[in-house]
Each structure stands twice: as C-alpha cells, then as structure tokens.
Amino acid sequence: MEIQKEQCAIKYIKERSEILVSGSMRLLGAENYNEISDVFTQAVEDEPKTLTLDITKLRFLNSSGINVFFKFLISLRKRNKTQLTILGTNDFFWQKKTLQNFQKILPGTKLKI
C-alpha cells in the first residue's frame, strides 16, 4: 500500500512489516491526512508481531502529521500485539524530541537513531 502526496510519501510493505515515510508532511488540516492515516490503520489491523517505522527520510512533520502518528501509536497500544521499532535520524532536528514523545505514548517502542 503506497500513498504519494505532493511533498511526501508513505509506503506500507506488509511482507516486511515495514512502513516507510519520506519527504515533508506539510499538509493542511487533519482531513488532508486521511489517506496517510489509512496506511497506518491497515498496518495496525494486520497485527504483525513486529513492525518497523522508518522515518529516516522524513525531513519535516507538522502538527497535523504528528497527530496522525500519535493516533497510530495509540491504536498499537490499545491492541498490544505489535512490537514497534522506529528508525530515525539526528539529521532532522525535530526527530530527537518528537521520537522521545512517541516512546511515552507507546512504552516499549524501540528507537534506533
């Protein structure tokens, strides 16, 4: 499953239990993130034992985008069936602080930066 927007892309590879996110998520308003939310929802519904979220190529994430990620993490927490690993980078300033908050929402999340 893949979504290509003007400035960002998200791809869920079910066979590898991996979500790849790249570009800049600068969409305006929550409604513009519906398709992206659908990708995350599909990954949660598949209930893989492990799931990798690779955001090493995600340069920017606005508040509406952060909200989508938070909802994704809360959905995983509610089901409590998937071990999440997030791949991030120190190349983009926003990731350091935000990824720590992701861990607070979904305790046990593994961060690899």
ZAFI-573392 format. One record per residue (C-alpha): chain; residue number from 0; residue in one letter; y, x, z. Coordinates in Angstrom, 2 decimals. Layout:
BEGIN
   chain     n   res        yy        xx        zz
       A   NUM     A         Y         X         Z
...
//
This chain:
BEGIN
   chain     n   res        yy        xx        zz
       A     0     M      0.00      0.00      0.00
       A     1     E      3.32      1.51     -1.05
       A     2     I      6.95      0.39     -0.91
       A     3     Q      9.65      2.19     -2.83
       A     4     K     13.25      1.38     -1.92
       A     5     E     16.46      2.85     -3.29
       A     6     Q     16.65      5.69     -0.77
       A     7     C     13.29      5.66      1.00
       A     8     A      9.57      5.25      0.50
       A     9     I      6.68      4.25      2.75
       A    10     K      3.02      4.58      1.87
       A    11     Y      0.01      3.47      3.88
       A    12     I     -3.20      5.24      2.92
       A    13     K     -5.90      3.17      4.59
       A    14     E     -8.72      5.57      3.70
       A    15     R     -6.98      8.38      5.59
       A    16     S     -5.42      6.17      8.29
       A    17     E     -2.05      7.63      7.45
       A    18     I      1.46      6.29      6.95
       A    19     L      3.92      8.50      5.06
       A    20     V      7.63      7.79      5.33
       A    21     S     10.28      9.72      3.40
       A    22     G     13.91      9.61      2.35
       A    23     S     16.74      7.91      4.20
       A    24     M     16.28      4.49      5.77
       A    25     R     19.81      3.14      5.48
       A    26     L     19.06     -0.46      4.59
       A    27     L     21.48     -3.02      5.97
       A    28     G     20.12     -5.69      8.28
       A    29     A     16.64     -6.45      9.52
       A    30     E     15.82     -8.72      6.56
       A    31     N     16.00     -5.75      4.19
       A    32     Y     13.22     -4.09      6.16
       A    33     N     10.71     -6.93      5.73
       A    34     E      8.59     -5.14      3.12
       A    35     I      8.56     -1.97      5.20
       A    36     S      7.53     -4.00      8.25
       A    37     D      4.67     -5.46      6.21
       A    38     V      3.27     -1.95      5.65
       A    39     F      3.31     -1.26      9.39
       A    40     T      1.80     -4.68     10.11
       A    41     Q     -1.08     -4.01      7.73
       A    42     A     -1.83     -0.70      9.45
       A    43     V     -1.85     -2.40     12.87
       A    44     E     -4.09     -5.23     11.65
       A    45     D     -6.59     -2.75     10.21
       A    46     E     -7.04     -1.39     13.75
       A    47     P     -8.04      2.16     12.81
       A    48     K     -9.34      4.28     15.68
       A    49     T     -6.69      6.89     14.89
       A    50     L     -3.52      6.62     12.83
       A    51     T     -1.10      9.31     11.70
       A    52     L      2.56      8.51     11.08
       A    53     D      4.10     11.34      9.05
       A    54     I      7.89     11.24      9.12
       A    55     T      8.47     14.93      8.39
       A    56     K     10.35     13.94      5.22
       A    57     L     12.37     11.11      6.79
       A    58     R     15.91     12.50      6.81
       A    59     F     17.74      9.55      8.33
       A    60     L     16.88      6.36     10.20
       A    61     N     19.49      3.73     11.08
       A    62     S     19.31      1.31     14.00
       A    63     S     17.62     -1.43     11.94
       A    64     G     14.99      1.08     10.88
       A    65     I     14.48      2.23     14.47
       A    66     N     13.92     -1.41     15.41
       A    67     V     11.15     -1.67     12.79
       A    68     F      9.47      1.41     14.23
       A    69     F      9.78      0.03     17.79
       A    70     K      8.15     -3.25     16.75
       A    71     F      5.34     -1.27     15.11
       A    72     L      4.77      0.73     18.30
       A    73     I      4.81     -2.40     20.46
       A    74     S      2.23     -4.03     18.18
       A    75     L     -0.03     -0.99     18.54
       A    76     R      0.44     -1.05     22.31
       A    77     K     -0.50     -4.74     22.53
       A    78     R     -3.74     -4.25     20.60
       A    79     N     -4.56     -1.00     22.40
       A    80     K     -7.16      0.05     19.81
       A    81     T     -5.44      2.86     17.91
       A    82     Q     -4.53      6.42     18.91
       A    83     L     -1.25      7.24     17.17
       A    84     T     -0.18     10.73     16.15
       A    85     I      3.36     11.20     14.89
       A    86     L      4.18     14.19     12.70
       A    87     G      7.87     15.06     12.92
       A    88     T     10.18     17.98     12.34
       A    89     N     13.06     19.75     14.02
       A    90     D     14.80     19.91     10.63
       A    91     F     16.39     16.50     11.23
       A    92     F     18.36     16.20     14.47
       A    93     W     17.67     12.51     15.08
       A    94     Q     13.90     13.02     15.34
       A    95     K     13.85     15.10     18.53
       A    96     K     15.38     12.44     20.78
       A    97     T     14.04      9.39     18.97
       A    98     L     10.44     10.58     18.93
       A    99     Q     10.52     11.02     22.70
       A   100     N     11.58      7.37     22.95
       A   101     F      8.66      6.43     20.69
       A   102     Q      6.34      8.01     23.26
       A   103     K      7.91      5.91     26.01
       A   104     I      7.19      2.71     24.08
       A   105     L      3.63      3.73     23.24
       A   106     P      2.34      6.02     26.01
       A   107     G     -0.38      8.35     24.82
       A   108     T      1.22      8.87     21.43
       A   109     K      0.67     12.44     20.26
       A   110     L      3.75     14.19     18.88
       A   111     K      3.42     17.14     16.54
       A   112     I      6.75     18.68     15.70
//
